[in-house]
Amino acid sequence: MAPLPDGFSYAEWNATYNALSFGIAAMGSATIFFWLQLPNVTKNYRTALTITGIVTLIATYHYIRIFNSWSEAFTVASKDGGDYAVQLTGAPFNDGYRYVDWLLTVPLLLIELILVMKLPQQETVSLSWKLGLASALMVALGYPGEIQEDLSVRWFWWCLSMIPFCYVVFTLAVGLAEATSKQPSPAAASLASAARYLTVLSWCTYPFVYMVKSVGLAGPAATMYEQVGYSLADVLAKAVFGVLIWAIAAEKSAVEESGKLLPN
């Protein structure tokens, strides 16, 4: 929880306010959708879809906490009908909620992808542990640098967190390629591939947003870009990714149900 810089313009404050509001709306509506779809997939994929809804529920809670903390940190007022002025209240802005969210949801995101691919049980358990622990380590290593103003310290922790990050991304992009090709239909294989690459794409935005404060940007602009960037990346990595998980589950359920209806 680092102190906020003074001097926010209304546009900078409002951009962050809207990004956090969008995060709440996207995660909350996604949670409702995923859980309403549970009866429409077969038993084999309900665990994956349940976890998908848990991920967005956790994210909804933490986005509400971040949004409230942001709102309490400022007063926004218009004097005599003029432009809005933004001032700090002195209340702390606790962005640590974001890391608590990631520590809980990032391993679950990877586990839900592994579950919906329906790999052999031993491979499912092994990959879930490896990717879950690696992703949790990635988040834990990133946090000490996030709360530092010293650029050399930020870069040090960024480099450390990139080690498990690269392992996870490599496993998604290369290690699961064969399993993707063995999906029961071309549509399911295409959706599984899209989910893998969406994860890689959305994840690759986080290190760049993390570096915003390390490449010369500072003050209110850096804070705005960081909050907006993380919020958009989260929606892609959780809500949009969850829609792909649901689509995979629905497609594979349809294939399995049609197989049962075929005459022997």
C-alpha positions as CSV (number, residue, x, y, z in Angstrom):
1,M,0.0,0.0,0.0
2,A,2.0,2.9,-1.3
3,P,0.9,6.6,-0.9
4,L,-0.9,8.1,-3.9
5,P,0.7,11.0,-5.7
6,D,-1.0,14.3,-5.5
7,G,-2.2,16.3,-8.6
8,F,-4.7,14.0,-10.2
9,S,-6.7,15.6,-13.0
10,Y,-10.4,14.7,-13.2
11,A,-9.8,12.8,-16.4
12,E,-7.1,10.6,-14.7
13,W,-9.3,10.0,-11.7
14,N,-12.3,9.3,-13.8
15,A,-10.5,6.9,-16.1
16,T,-9.5,4.7,-13.1
17,Y,-12.9,5.0,-11.6
18,N,-14.6,3.8,-14.8
19,A,-12.0,1.0,-15.2
20,L,-12.7,-0.3,-11.7
21,S,-16.5,0.0,-12.2
22,F,-16.1,-2.0,-15.5
23,G,-14.2,-4.7,-13.6
24,I,-17.0,-5.0,-11.1
25,A,-19.7,-5.2,-13.7
26,A,-17.8,-7.7,-16.0
27,M,-16.8,-10.0,-13.2
28,G,-20.2,-10.0,-11.4
29,S,-22.2,-10.6,-14.6
30,A,-19.8,-13.3,-15.7
31,T,-20.2,-15.1,-12.3
32,I,-24.0,-15.2,-12.7
33,F,-23.8,-16.4,-16.3
34,F,-21.3,-19.3,-15.5
35,W,-23.3,-20.6,-12.6
36,L,-26.6,-20.4,-14.6
37,Q,-25.0,-22.6,-17.2
38,L,-24.0,-25.4,-14.9
39,P,-27.1,-27.5,-15.6
40,N,-26.4,-27.2,-19.3
41,V,-23.1,-29.1,-19.3
42,T,-22.4,-32.7,-18.4
43,K,-21.2,-33.8,-15.0
44,N,-17.6,-34.1,-16.3
45,Y,-17.3,-30.3,-16.8
46,R,-19.3,-28.9,-14.0
47,T,-16.3,-28.7,-11.7
48,A,-14.4,-26.6,-14.2
49,L,-17.3,-24.3,-14.8
50,T,-17.9,-24.0,-11.0
51,I,-14.3,-23.0,-10.5
52,T,-14.7,-20.4,-13.3
53,G,-17.6,-18.8,-11.4
54,I,-15.6,-18.9,-8.2
55,V,-12.7,-17.1,-9.9
56,T,-14.9,-14.2,-11.1
57,L,-16.8,-14.1,-7.8
58,I,-13.5,-13.6,-6.0
59,A,-12.5,-11.0,-8.5
60,T,-15.8,-9.2,-8.1
61,Y,-15.3,-9.0,-4.3
62,H,-11.8,-7.6,-4.6
63,Y,-12.8,-5.1,-7.3
64,I,-15.5,-3.8,-5.1
65,R,-12.9,-3.4,-2.3
66,I,-10.4,-1.6,-4.7
67,F,-13.2,0.6,-6.1
68,N,-14.3,1.6,-2.6
69,S,-10.7,2.3,-1.5
70,W,-10.2,4.5,-4.6
71,S,-13.4,6.4,-4.0
72,E,-12.5,7.0,-0.3
73,A,-9.0,8.3,-1.2
74,F,-10.3,11.3,-3.1
75,T,-12.9,14.1,-3.0
76,V,-14.2,15.3,-6.3
77,A,-16.1,18.6,-6.3
78,S,-17.0,21.4,-8.7
79,K,-16.7,24.9,-7.4
80,D,-19.3,27.4,-8.6
81,G,-20.2,25.2,-11.6
82,G,-16.6,25.1,-12.9
83,D,-14.4,22.2,-13.7
84,Y,-14.2,19.3,-11.3
85,A,-11.3,19.4,-8.8
86,V,-9.7,16.2,-7.5
87,Q,-8.1,16.2,-4.1
88,L,-6.6,13.5,-1.8
89,T,-8.5,12.9,1.4
90,G,-5.5,11.3,3.2
91,A,-7.2,7.9,3.3
92,P,-4.9,5.2,2.0
93,F,-5.5,3.5,-1.4
94,N,-5.1,-0.2,-0.8
95,D,-4.1,-1.8,-4.1
96,G,-2.9,-4.9,-2.2
97,Y,-6.4,-6.3,-2.7
98,R,-5.4,-6.9,-6.3
99,Y,-2.5,-9.2,-5.3
100,V,-4.7,-11.1,-2.9
101,D,-7.1,-11.6,-5.7
102,W,-4.3,-12.8,-8.1
103,L,-2.9,-15.2,-5.4
104,L,-6.3,-16.9,-5.2
105,T,-7.5,-16.7,-8.8
106,V,-4.5,-17.2,-11.0
107,P,-3.8,-20.8,-9.9
108,L,-7.6,-21.5,-10.2
109,L,-7.6,-20.2,-13.8
110,L,-5.0,-22.7,-14.8
111,I,-6.7,-25.5,-13.0
112,E,-10.0,-24.9,-14.7
113,L,-8.3,-25.0,-18.1
114,I,-6.7,-28.3,-17.2
115,L,-9.9,-29.8,-15.9
116,V,-12.0,-28.8,-18.9
117,M,-9.4,-30.4,-21.3
118,K,-10.2,-33.7,-19.5
119,L,-6.6,-35.1,-19.5
120,P,-5.7,-38.4,-17.9
121,Q,-6.1,-38.2,-14.1
122,Q,-2.4,-38.5,-13.3
123,E,-1.5,-35.7,-15.8
124,T,-4.3,-33.5,-14.5
125,V,-3.1,-33.8,-10.9
126,S,0.5,-33.2,-11.9
127,L,-0.1,-30.2,-14.1
128,S,-2.5,-28.7,-11.6
129,W,0.1,-28.8,-8.9
130,K,3.0,-27.6,-11.1
131,L,1.1,-24.7,-12.8
132,G,-0.8,-23.7,-9.6
133,L,2.3,-23.5,-7.5
134,A,4.4,-21.7,-10.2
135,S,1.6,-19.1,-10.8
136,A,1.3,-18.5,-7.0
137,L,5.0,-18.1,-6.8
138,M,4.9,-15.6,-9.7
139,V,2.4,-13.4,-7.9
140,A,4.2,-13.6,-4.6
141,L,7.5,-12.6,-6.1
142,G,5.9,-9.6,-7.9
143,Y,4.3,-8.0,-4.9
144,P,7.5,-6.8,-3.1
145,G,8.5,-4.9,-6.2
146,E,5.0,-3.4,-6.7
147,I,5.1,-1.5,-3.5
148,Q,8.7,-0.2,-4.0
149,E,9.5,3.2,-5.4
150,D,13.2,2.3,-6.0
151,L,13.4,1.3,-9.6
152,S,16.3,-1.1,-9.1
153,V,14.3,-3.0,-6.5
154,R,11.3,-3.1,-8.8
155,W,13.3,-4.5,-11.7
156,F,14.9,-7.1,-9.3
157,W,11.5,-8.5,-8.2
158,W,10.2,-8.2,-11.8
159,C,13.0,-10.5,-13.0
160,L,12.4,-13.0,-10.3
161,S,8.7,-13.2,-11.0
162,M,9.4,-13.7,-14.7
163,I,11.0,-17.1,-14.0
164,P,7.8,-18.9,-13.0
165,F,5.9,-16.7,-15.4
166,C,8.0,-18.0,-18.4
167,Y,7.5,-21.6,-17.2
168,V,3.7,-21.3,-17.1
169,V,3.5,-19.5,-20.4
170,F,5.8,-22.1,-22.1
171,T,3.6,-24.9,-20.7
172,L,0.5,-23.3,-22.0
173,A,1.9,-22.5,-25.4
174,V,3.9,-25.7,-26.1
175,G,3.3,-28.3,-23.4
176,L,-0.5,-28.5,-23.8
177,A,-0.4,-28.5,-27.6
178,E,-0.7,-32.2,-28.0
179,A,-3.5,-32.5,-25.5
180,T,-5.4,-29.7,-27.4
181,S,-5.1,-31.7,-30.6
182,K,-6.8,-34.7,-28.9
183,Q,-10.0,-32.9,-28.1
184,P,-13.1,-34.8,-29.2
185,S,-14.1,-32.4,-32.0
186,P,-12.5,-29.8,-34.2
187,A,-14.6,-27.1,-32.5
188,A,-13.5,-28.2,-29.0
189,A,-9.8,-28.3,-30.1
190,S,-10.1,-24.8,-31.6
191,L,-11.7,-23.4,-28.5
192,A,-9.1,-25.1,-26.2
193,S,-6.4,-23.6,-28.4
194,A,-8.1,-20.1,-28.2
195,A,-8.3,-20.4,-24.4
196,R,-4.6,-21.3,-24.1
197,Y,-3.5,-18.4,-26.3
198,L,-5.9,-15.9,-24.7
199,T,-4.3,-16.8,-21.4
200,V,-0.8,-16.3,-22.8
201,L,-1.8,-13.0,-24.5
202,S,-3.6,-11.6,-21.4
203,W,-0.8,-12.7,-19.1
204,C,1.8,-11.0,-21.2
205,T,0.1,-7.6,-20.6
206,Y,0.8,-7.8,-16.8
207,P,4.6,-7.6,-17.0
208,F,4.3,-4.6,-19.2
209,V,1.8,-2.8,-17.0
210,Y,4.0,-3.7,-14.0
211,M,6.9,-1.8,-15.8
212,V,4.9,1.4,-16.2
213,K,6.5,2.9,-13.2
214,S,9.9,1.6,-14.2
215,V,10.3,3.3,-17.6
216,G,10.1,7.0,-16.7
217,L,6.4,7.4,-16.0
218,A,5.5,8.7,-12.6
219,G,2.8,10.5,-10.6
220,P,-0.9,10.4,-11.4
221,A,-0.5,9.3,-15.0
222,A,1.5,6.2,-14.1
223,T,-1.1,5.3,-11.4
224,M,-3.9,5.7,-13.9
225,Y,-2.2,3.6,-16.6
226,E,-1.4,0.9,-14.1
227,Q,-5.0,0.6,-12.7
228,V,-6.6,0.8,-16.1
229,G,-4.1,-1.7,-17.6
230,Y,-4.5,-4.2,-14.8
231,S,-8.3,-3.9,-14.9
232,L,-8.6,-4.6,-18.6
233,A,-6.1,-7.5,-18.4
234,D,-8.1,-9.0,-15.5
235,V,-11.4,-8.9,-17.5
236,L,-9.7,-10.7,-20.4
237,A,-7.9,-13.2,-18.2
238,K,-11.0,-14.1,-16.1
239,A,-14.3,-13.1,-17.6
240,V,-13.5,-13.5,-21.3
241,F,-11.4,-16.6,-20.6
242,G,-14.2,-18.0,-18.5
243,V,-16.6,-17.7,-21.5
244,L,-14.1,-19.8,-23.5
245,I,-14.1,-22.4,-20.7
246,W,-17.9,-22.5,-20.8
247,A,-17.9,-22.8,-24.6
248,I,-15.4,-25.8,-24.4
249,A,-17.5,-27.4,-21.7
250,A,-20.7,-26.9,-23.8
251,E,-19.2,-28.2,-27.0
252,K,-17.7,-31.3,-25.3
253,S,-20.9,-32.0,-23.5
254,A,-22.8,-31.8,-26.8
255,V,-20.3,-34.3,-28.4
256,E,-20.6,-36.7,-25.5
257,E,-24.4,-36.5,-25.4
258,S,-24.7,-37.1,-29.2
259,G,-22.4,-40.1,-28.8
260,K,-24.7,-41.6,-26.3
261,L,-27.6,-41.2,-28.7
262,L,-25.9,-43.0,-31.6
263,P,-27.2,-46.6,-32.1
264,N,-24.8,-49.4,-31.1
